[in-house]
Amino acid sequence: MGTDPSGRVDAGAQNAGARRTVLLVNPNTNAKTTAMMADLAAAELGPRGFDVVGITAAAGPAMIIDPASLAESAAHVRTAVLDYLAGPGGGAVAAVMVAAIGDPGREQLSEELALPVVGIGQGSIHAASRNNRSFGMATSTPLLAGSLAALVAAHGKSEWFTGVRLTPSEPLVLAADPEQQYRELSAAVGESSGTDGAQAVIIAGGPLSATARRLAENSRAEIIQPVPAACALLLEMLG
């Protein structure tokens, strides 16, 4: 790795022409979730000539469900990314995607790396709020509702945010039952669009990505899928 004149790490400064890999890092320590999100990203980015490499944080919870674990995961994300960039595949990396809805570590990595770094929360908010339309979120992690609202505020979109709608069951219960997860998130989407007036609804959670895809195919509301939304933003950033 080299550094640019600002002192930021430039992974692949000597091999810039070969940068065709997007590094997707999962802050949750569940390798199956990593593989699922990497497959979703590859479906979006592969046709544009990018390979996707998914890596999993080496420490932390299997699923981030509260503000403390969200904050702690930022350091694990940074370590995972920098370790990969220092390795043999680092020179091919064109961009980094932080694949947790709270975007842990994204801001710090953006400051440190001379590469685009996008979070799936950032990408979702960017897509949902396009043209200043109203948008909400549906999720299974009630303890993260405040963190999600804070992320919306950090991107300057609170004016159009209709709030977070929650599933009645706990996230780990729903993670073990995809059909129940689908039913409860579908109901939350209905509340967000029908009661709150959201024109677009973000399915807020990386591990919810498979259900988000199902909802996008079957819901009347416009569903914002975090991984594809982040891919779209990344392509904008890469030109």
Number of C-alpha atoms within 10 A of each C-alpha: 15 14 15 12 9 10 12 16 20 21 28 23 16 11 13 14 11 12 19 18 21 26 25 26 25 31 36 27 20 17 15 11 22 24 17 16 26 24 17 20 26 22 16 20 20 16 9 11 11 19 21 25 19 22 21 22 24 16 16 19 16 16 22 26 20 15 16 11 16 24 16 17 26 22 17 22 28 20 16 18 22 17 11 16 20 14 11 8 15 21 23 21 26 23 24 24 26 29 32 27 29 28 24 25 24 24 13 13 23 15 15 18 20 22 20 19 24 24 29 27 29 24 24 28 28 20 22 29 21 11 8 12 15 22 30 29 29 28 23 28 22 20 13 21 22 14 17 21 19 15 19 23 13 11 11 11 20 17 13 17 24 21 21 27 26 22 22 15 14 14 20 14 12 20 15 10 11 14 12 15 23 19 15 20 25 22 16 23 32 20 18 26 22 12 10 18 16 25 19 25 32 27 32 30 25 27 25 24 20 16 19 26 18 14 22 16 11 12 13 11 18 19 26 26 30 32 32 23 23 26 24 19 20 21 14 9 13 11 6
